[in-house]
């Protein structure tokens, strides 16, 4: 936060014809009116997709599974509300980067007194490390369970794969965006499959999506956990950094166009993430609520899913967990 500096597009060492270069050229073509068609607008997609993985990370798996197992569909409205709040925060963060050309960390550094900046930076670092640990362990646990390997081996594989993905950033922003986007797609597809396997009461799910209720103190605690796992401060910081120099603009009209595309992407990406979160709760409710309401951990959920819904459902669950852990 103290020295947040993100390279401008003109500073990126991209080869002629690279994915990043082509994306920038395509975006410029849209802004100048030289290009048309739905496919051309995909050049602007990416930042919100990357950020959306923070909303379907292993922390969300844990809270959603526990909520569905213990309280059925009763906390679906919390997931919906948290997702709507997340859309607002992420849209504002993206807007900050697009309009000012600076990220949230840079703005905090310049607007707050130095002691406050140091305190915010320290808290953010600790929170990021704690969050990363949970996400890292989520991927490692998924690999360990799926391939029957020691947990330490799963941790090594997760670390190697994650480092490999980060290496793609040397060629620009586009390759990591496509990799993360693919993993978001895998997670969403896995839970689409789960919705066909798990015995979901759709009418009851629809009712509790719009009917606020807190059954007891435990439900209140879980509701806070769902909100905390959904509205992620580091994702708010990240979004402004991803948009601040991604698409070069030359005037206010072009900036307004980029902002409009960004808002549309936020709505689409976080709607998908929200639907995945709701699917987690519904799957856990359908599978565990009647007879296994004490399920609260990922390992327990996997071992319980196998006899209840079959090896296929448990395997799909682990694949989504691995994709979530590695990408987040």
Phi, psi and omega in degrees: 000323185292324184233036184294115177224122180249134182296141176287162181302322182292343180268348183293133180273078183254139179285150176303129180086003179292165180301316180295315180299315181295323178296317179296317179296317179296318179296318177298323179297321177294315183295327181269356179084009182278339182236148179220170177106147183302321182298327182295330183288348177294343178298334180272346182282142178155300184303311181291329177294315178299314182295328185298337181294334177294341183265357176225040180274175182303333175298321176294322177305311185296311182292320181292320179295316179296320180296315180292321182292317187273322187240013178061229180271004190298337183251015178298326181295330177292318178299316179297312182297316179298323181291322178295319177296319179299320178301317180297311182298316183290324177296319179293321179296315178298320179298320179302313180295319182290315186285317185264340186073016181226154181266172185296323179296317178296319180294320177297318180301321185274336187262338184252156175300154184304315179300323178294320179298315178298319180295317179296319180296316181297313180298319180295319179296314180297316180296319180295318180294318179296318179293316180299323180298315179296319181292319179298315179294327178299313178296319181295318179296319179299314178296319181299317181286320184290320184252010178053045178252160176300151181300322180298320178296321176298323178294318180297314180298317178300316179297317181295314180296317179298316179297322178298320178296318181296331180297333180295340182294343178298333181267007180120186186274340191289317182299311177300323178299317181292322179295311179297318178300321178296321180290324173300318178298320179297315180298314181297318180294321179300318182282338170295318176297316181300328181292336177275340182267315184288144178280087185267133173270095189293323180294318179292322178297317179297321180297313184283348174291331183243003182248099181293134175198145175235112187291318182199187182297326178296321178295322178296317178297318179293324178299318176297320178297320179296315179296318179295326179280346183261308181272098189258119181302320182293332177291327177294316176299315185298318187300318179295326178290327180288333184260346191296331182221016186290314182240111180294132179240153186244346180203176184294325180296317178295323178296321178294323177296315179298320179296320178296316178297322179297316179298320178296319179294320178301314181299314183293310185296315183281339171295317177297315179299319179296320178294323177296316178300317179294324178295324176300313180296317182293320177298314180295323179294312181295324184272323192248333191301321180268092175109340181224046185288353180272000180294123183221353182239156183297315180298317179296320179299317180297311182293333179279327180295323185304308179285335184280310186245355177104165181296325181299313180297319179293321179294317178298320177301316181291323178298317178295324179294318180296314179299321179294312182297315182292313184288323182282000000 
